[in-house]
Amino acid sequence: MAAFLVAAMYTDGYAAKAERLRQSCERFGLPHELRRVPTVHDSISKSGTRDPAFMKASFILDALARRRGPVLYVDADCLFRAEPILIGELLAGGTEFAIYNWAADRHTEAYLPAPVVMGSPDGVQGSGPRFFRFASRFGYFDPGQLLCSGAVQLYADTPAARALLEAWRRTILRFPGSADDHCMDYTYNNRDPALANLRASWLPKEYARYGWWIQARPVIDHPDFAADATHFRRIPEADGVKQFYTERAEANEDPPVFPRDCIIDAHARRLLTLENKAIVRNDPIDQELWTGDAGQ
């Protein structure tokens, strides 16, 4: 039995995906609590409520209070592809808070499906989209700051972890209409002295893997691509206080995993360059690629 509780909340529209998550927890023997809720907060969804009871912060605080032990929050549309061994190791090492941090990862390249139509070579099989191309990356590196994706979050049952959740909750209330991930960044990057000694760790992509990270073998998988979030309000900068301080970070000039101008054939594991609709480069890719709901 794991020493942590997997906790998620879901609305009726996510019931099927929550059931998929439940089955994956049972497959790996992970204690879990998946709670149906009538709605979520508008810091999560544009159709949500302003009721703070339906924030992620409130839900996790409640789970900690009832569990009296560590909680691994996951979005309901995630699932476990493998046993999350790292989570137990982090807790054993004293971690109180863990989340994926774009600013602590030098290879944040996101690859999105490309509108390429080609014949499939004999024997090539795979799930999900076949062709991908470079879409974006985060251009800064600073592991001392946070720029998070909040689909997976780990909290120990400690005063510091609960204080972070309370501070996050206050930030969301302070900036109505802003995304809760951005509010977490703001909270962490401007934390007060009470949180100075919070023991934080950053999860690798494999533990909060979105569909655009085809180069990362998922342990905790979010197979879909993240929904458009342009409706959220930007957190305003005032008196030099920001969500993220680019002036403190170094420019990330590491080359991407795959060249930006190439097409990735994920099923055949080939790297293609097209000119005038003709293939002028067709090189093998010597690493696994992961696409589609089946995970590969």
C-alpha positions as CSV (number, residue, x, y, z in Angstrom):
1,M,0.0,0.0,0.0
2,A,1.2,3.5,-0.9
3,A,1.8,6.0,2.0
4,F,-0.2,8.6,0.2
5,L,-3.8,9.1,-1.0
6,V,-4.6,9.8,-4.6
7,A,-7.3,12.5,-4.6
8,A,-9.3,13.9,-7.5
9,M,-12.6,15.7,-8.0
10,Y,-14.8,15.4,-11.1
11,T,-18.0,16.7,-12.6
12,D,-20.5,14.6,-14.5
13,G,-18.9,15.5,-17.8
14,Y,-15.7,13.8,-16.6
15,A,-17.3,10.7,-15.1
16,A,-15.9,8.4,-17.7
17,K,-12.4,9.7,-17.4
18,A,-12.6,9.6,-13.6
19,E,-13.6,5.9,-13.9
20,R,-10.5,5.4,-16.1
21,L,-8.4,7.0,-13.3
22,R,-10.0,4.8,-10.7
23,Q,-9.2,1.7,-12.6
24,S,-5.6,2.8,-13.0
25,C,-5.3,3.4,-9.3
26,E,-6.7,-0.1,-8.6
27,R,-4.3,-1.6,-11.0
28,F,-1.3,-0.3,-9.0
29,G,-2.9,-0.7,-5.6
30,L,-3.0,3.0,-4.9
31,P,-5.4,4.2,-2.2
32,H,-7.7,6.8,-3.8
33,E,-10.6,9.1,-3.3
34,L,-12.4,10.4,-6.4
35,R,-15.1,12.9,-5.4
36,R,-18.0,13.9,-7.7
37,V,-18.7,17.6,-7.5
38,P,-21.5,19.6,-9.1
39,T,-19.0,22.2,-10.5
40,V,-15.4,23.5,-10.2
41,H,-14.1,26.9,-9.5
42,D,-13.7,29.4,-12.3
43,S,-9.9,29.4,-11.7
44,I,-10.1,25.9,-13.3
45,S,-12.8,26.3,-15.9
46,K,-14.4,29.3,-17.5
47,S,-17.8,27.7,-16.9
48,G,-17.1,27.3,-13.2
49,T,-18.4,28.9,-10.0
50,R,-16.9,31.7,-7.8
51,D,-17.6,29.5,-4.7
52,P,-14.2,28.9,-3.1
53,A,-15.2,25.5,-1.9
54,F,-14.6,24.2,-5.4
55,M,-11.0,25.4,-5.7
56,K,-8.3,22.8,-6.0
57,A,-6.7,24.4,-2.9
58,S,-9.9,23.9,-0.8
59,F,-10.3,20.3,-2.1
60,I,-6.7,19.4,-1.2
61,L,-6.9,21.0,2.2
62,D,-10.0,19.0,2.9
63,A,-8.3,15.8,1.8
64,L,-5.3,16.4,4.0
65,A,-7.5,17.1,7.0
66,R,-9.5,13.8,6.5
67,R,-6.5,11.7,5.4
68,R,-4.1,12.9,8.0
69,G,-1.3,11.9,5.7
70,P,0.2,12.9,2.3
71,V,-2.1,13.6,-0.7
72,L,-1.3,13.3,-4.3
73,Y,-3.8,15.4,-6.2
74,V,-4.4,14.5,-9.8
75,D,-6.8,16.0,-12.4
76,A,-9.6,13.6,-13.1
77,D,-8.6,13.2,-16.8
78,C,-5.2,11.8,-15.8
79,L,-4.3,8.1,-15.3
80,F,-1.4,6.0,-14.0
81,R,0.6,4.2,-16.6
82,A,3.1,2.8,-14.2
83,E,3.7,2.6,-10.5
84,P,4.6,6.1,-9.2
85,I,7.7,5.0,-7.3
86,L,9.2,8.5,-7.3
87,I,6.3,9.9,-5.1
88,G,7.1,7.6,-2.2
89,E,10.8,8.4,-2.6
90,L,10.1,12.2,-2.5
91,L,8.0,11.8,0.7
92,A,10.7,9.6,2.3
93,G,13.2,12.3,1.5
94,G,11.2,15.0,3.3
95,T,9.5,16.7,0.3
96,E,6.5,18.7,1.4
97,F,5.3,20.0,-2.0
98,A,6.0,18.7,-5.5
99,I,4.7,19.8,-8.9
100,Y,5.9,20.0,-12.5
101,N,7.9,23.2,-13.0
102,W,8.6,24.5,-16.5
103,A,11.3,26.8,-15.2
104,A,13.3,23.8,-13.8
105,D,13.2,21.8,-17.1
106,R,15.7,22.6,-19.9
107,H,13.6,20.5,-22.4
108,T,10.1,21.8,-22.3
109,E,9.5,21.4,-26.0
110,A,5.9,20.8,-26.9
111,Y,5.1,18.9,-30.1
112,L,1.6,19.2,-31.6
113,P,-0.1,17.1,-34.4
114,A,0.9,18.3,-37.8
115,P,-1.5,18.3,-40.8
116,V,0.6,16.0,-43.0
117,V,-1.0,13.4,-45.2
118,M,1.3,10.5,-46.2
119,G,1.0,6.8,-46.9
120,S,1.8,4.5,-44.1
121,P,4.7,2.1,-44.7
122,D,3.9,-1.6,-44.3
123,G,3.9,-2.8,-40.7
124,V,3.8,0.7,-39.1
125,Q,1.3,0.8,-36.3
126,G,0.5,3.1,-33.4
127,S,-2.2,4.9,-31.6
128,G,-3.1,8.6,-31.6
129,P,-1.9,11.2,-34.1
130,R,1.0,10.1,-36.3
131,F,2.8,13.3,-37.4
132,F,4.0,16.0,-35.0
133,R,6.0,19.2,-35.2
134,F,7.6,21.6,-32.8
135,A,5.1,24.1,-31.4
136,S,6.6,25.9,-28.4
137,R,9.0,25.9,-25.5
138,F,9.6,27.9,-22.3
139,G,12.6,30.1,-22.9
140,Y,13.9,30.5,-19.4
141,F,15.6,28.4,-16.8
142,D,15.4,29.1,-13.0
143,P,14.8,26.1,-10.7
144,G,14.4,28.6,-7.8
145,Q,11.2,30.0,-9.3
146,L,8.0,28.2,-10.2
147,L,6.0,28.1,-13.5
148,C,3.8,25.2,-13.0
149,S,1.3,22.8,-14.6
150,G,-1.0,21.8,-11.9
151,A,-2.5,18.5,-13.2
152,V,-0.4,16.6,-10.6
153,Q,0.5,18.0,-7.1
154,L,2.0,16.3,-4.1
155,Y,1.5,17.6,-0.5
156,A,2.8,16.2,2.7
157,D,0.6,16.7,5.8
158,T,2.8,19.4,7.3
159,P,2.2,22.9,8.6
160,A,4.3,24.3,5.7
161,A,2.3,22.4,3.0
162,R,-1.0,23.5,4.5
163,A,0.3,27.1,4.7
164,L,1.2,27.0,1.0
165,L,-2.3,25.8,0.2
166,E,-3.9,28.5,2.3
167,A,-1.7,31.2,0.7
168,W,-2.6,29.8,-2.8
169,R,-6.3,30.0,-1.9
170,R,-5.9,33.6,-0.8
171,T,-4.1,34.4,-4.1
172,I,-7.0,32.9,-6.2
173,L,-9.5,35.0,-4.2
174,R,-7.3,38.1,-4.7
175,F,-7.1,37.7,-8.5
176,P,-10.6,36.6,-9.7
177,G,-10.7,35.2,-13.2
178,S,-7.0,34.2,-13.2
179,A,-5.9,30.6,-13.7
180,D,-5.1,28.7,-10.5
181,D,-1.7,27.5,-11.9
182,H,-0.7,31.2,-12.4
183,C,-1.9,31.9,-8.9
184,M,0.3,29.1,-7.6
185,D,3.3,30.6,-9.4
186,Y,2.6,34.0,-7.9
187,T,2.2,32.5,-4.4
188,Y,5.4,30.5,-4.6
189,N,7.5,33.1,-6.2
190,N,6.4,35.8,-3.7
191,R,6.1,33.5,-0.6
192,D,6.4,35.1,2.8
193,P,8.9,34.1,5.5
194,A,6.5,31.5,6.9
195,L,7.1,29.5,3.7
196,A,10.8,30.2,3.4
197,N,11.8,26.7,4.5
198,L,9.1,24.8,2.5
199,R,10.8,21.7,1.1
200,A,9.8,21.7,-2.5
201,S,10.7,19.2,-5.3
202,W,10.0,19.4,-9.0
203,L,8.3,16.5,-10.8
204,P,9.7,15.3,-14.1
205,K,7.5,15.4,-17.2
206,E,6.9,11.7,-16.8
207,Y,4.9,12.4,-13.7
208,A,2.7,15.1,-15.2
209,R,2.9,14.1,-18.9
210,Y,0.7,16.0,-21.3
211,G,0.0,14.8,-24.9
212,W,2.4,17.3,-26.4
213,W,5.4,15.7,-24.7
214,I,5.7,12.7,-27.1
215,Q,9.3,12.2,-25.9
216,A,8.4,11.4,-22.3
217,R,7.3,7.9,-21.3
218,P,4.4,8.6,-19.0
219,V,4.0,7.4,-15.4
220,I,1.1,9.8,-14.6
221,D,-0.4,10.6,-17.9
222,H,-2.7,13.4,-19.2
223,P,-3.2,12.0,-22.6
224,D,-5.1,15.0,-24.0
225,F,-3.6,18.3,-25.0
226,A,-4.4,21.0,-22.5
227,A,-7.5,23.1,-23.2
228,D,-7.2,26.7,-24.5
229,A,-6.7,28.9,-21.5
230,T,-6.7,32.3,-23.1
231,H,-9.9,33.3,-21.3
232,F,-8.1,33.6,-18.0
233,R,-7.0,37.0,-16.9
234,R,-3.3,37.8,-16.5
235,I,-2.2,38.4,-13.0
236,P,-1.4,42.1,-12.9
237,E,2.1,43.4,-12.0
238,A,2.1,46.0,-9.2
239,D,5.1,47.6,-7.5
240,G,7.5,45.2,-9.1
241,V,5.6,42.1,-7.8
242,K,5.1,39.5,-10.6
243,Q,3.9,36.0,-11.3
244,F,7.4,35.1,-12.7
245,Y,10.6,37.2,-12.8
246,T,12.3,36.6,-16.1
247,E,15.0,39.1,-15.2
248,R,16.2,36.6,-12.5
249,A,16.2,33.6,-14.9
250,E,18.8,32.6,-17.5
251,A,17.9,32.2,-21.1
252,N,17.4,28.6,-22.0
253,E,19.5,28.1,-25.1
254,D,19.8,24.3,-25.1
255,P,18.9,22.8,-28.5
256,P,15.5,21.1,-28.6
257,V,15.2,17.3,-28.6
258,F,14.1,17.4,-32.3
259,P,14.9,20.1,-34.8
260,R,12.3,22.8,-35.0
261,D,11.9,22.5,-38.8
262,C,11.3,18.8,-38.9
263,I,8.2,16.6,-39.0
264,I,8.2,13.7,-36.5
265,D,6.6,10.5,-37.8
266,A,5.8,9.1,-34.3
267,H,4.5,5.7,-35.6
268,A,7.4,4.9,-37.9
269,R,9.9,6.8,-35.6
270,R,11.4,8.8,-38.4
271,L,12.5,12.5,-38.6
272,L,11.3,14.1,-41.8
273,T,12.0,17.4,-43.6
274,L,9.7,18.3,-46.4
275,E,10.4,20.8,-49.2
276,N,7.7,21.4,-51.9
277,K,5.8,18.4,-50.5
278,A,8.8,16.1,-51.1
279,I,10.8,14.4,-48.4
280,V,14.4,15.6,-48.4
281,R,15.3,14.1,-45.0
282,N,14.2,10.8,-43.6
283,D,16.3,9.8,-40.5
284,P,15.5,7.2,-37.8
285,I,14.7,8.3,-34.3
286,D,16.5,6.1,-31.7
287,Q,14.1,6.8,-28.8
288,E,10.6,5.8,-27.8
289,L,7.8,8.1,-28.6
290,W,4.5,8.2,-26.8
291,T,1.2,9.2,-28.4
292,G,-2.5,8.6,-28.1
293,D,-4.7,7.2,-25.4
294,A,-2.9,3.9,-25.4
295,G,0.3,5.7,-24.3
296,Q,2.5,4.6,-27.1
